[in-house]
Amino acid sequence: MAYRPKDTQERILHRLKIAKGHLEKVVTMVKDDVYCIDVLQQLQAVEGGLKETGNLILENHLMCCVADAITKGKKDQTIAEVMEVFRKKQ
């Protein structure tokens, strides 16, 4: 795994733990047959948390790994790698 400053890694782990807690709440809500709209709102919190975490990971990757790869002459390969991630999202 690439080097990641401790504070960034801690931020990522913190966000993932929050998302995990929200997801566990969704599971409990479904088991308890909670009103669908309430479940959907909680599920949106999970999605939002994961999206924010993904953005943080992407930002770190661009600032560290991509910048390093570009200086080593691997610009095209690195850009293709990042673009492949976004193509899979669609």
C-alpha positions in Angstrom: 0.0 0.0 0.0 1.2 3.5 -0.8 2.4 5.9 1.9 -0.5 7.8 3.5 0.0 10.5 6.1 -1.2 9.2 9.5 -3.8 12.0 9.8 -5.3 11.2 6.4 -5.5 7.5 7.3 -7.1 8.3 10.6 -9.6 10.5 8.9 -10.5 7.8 6.4 -10.8 5.2 9.1 -13.0 7.5 11.2 -15.3 8.2 8.3 -15.6 4.4 7.5 -16.4 3.7 11.1 -19.2 6.3 11.0 -20.5 4.8 7.8 -20.4 1.3 9.4 -22.4 2.5 12.3 -25.0 4.0 10.0 -25.2 0.8 8.0 -25.6 -1.3 11.2 -28.5 1.1 12.1 -30.0 0.4 8.7 -29.8 -3.3 9.2 -31.5 -3.0 12.6 -34.2 -0.7 11.2 -35.0 -3.2 8.5 -35.1 -6.1 11.0 -37.4 -4.0 13.2 -39.7 -3.2 10.3 -39.1 0.6 10.7 -41.0 3.0 8.3 -39.4 2.8 4.9 -38.8 6.6 4.6 -36.8 6.5 7.8 -34.7 3.6 6.5 -34.1 5.4 3.3 -32.9 8.5 5.1 -30.5 6.4 7.2 -29.3 4.7 4.0 -28.6 8.1 2.5 -26.4 8.9 5.4 -24.4 5.7 4.7 -24.1 6.6 1.0 -23.0 10.2 1.8 -20.4 9.0 4.2 -19.0 6.5 1.8 -18.9 9.1 -1.0 -17.1 11.6 1.3 -14.6 8.8 2.2 -14.0 8.0 -1.5 -13.4 11.7 -2.2 -10.8 11.8 0.6 -9.1 8.7 -0.7 -9.1 10.1 -4.3 -7.7 13.4 -3.1 -4.9 11.7 -1.2 -4.2 9.4 -4.2 -3.9 12.4 -6.6 -1.7 14.4 -4.2 0.7 11.5 -3.4 0.6 8.6 -5.7 -0.4 10.3 -9.0 2.0 13.2 -8.5 4.8 10.8 -7.8 4.0 8.7 -10.8 3.9 11.7 -13.1 7.3 12.8 -11.9 8.5 9.3 -12.7 7.2 9.6 -16.3 4.2 7.3 -15.8 1.5 10.0 -16.6 -0.5 8.1 -19.2 -0.6 4.9 -17.2 -1.6 6.7 -14.0 -4.3 8.7 -15.6 -5.7 5.6 -17.3 -5.8 3.9 -13.9 -7.8 6.7 -12.3 -10.2 6.9 -15.3 -10.9 3.2 -15.1 -12.2 3.6 -11.6 -14.6 6.2 -12.7 -15.7 4.2 -15.8 -16.7 1.3 -13.4 -18.9 3.7 -11.4 -21.2 4.4 -14.3 
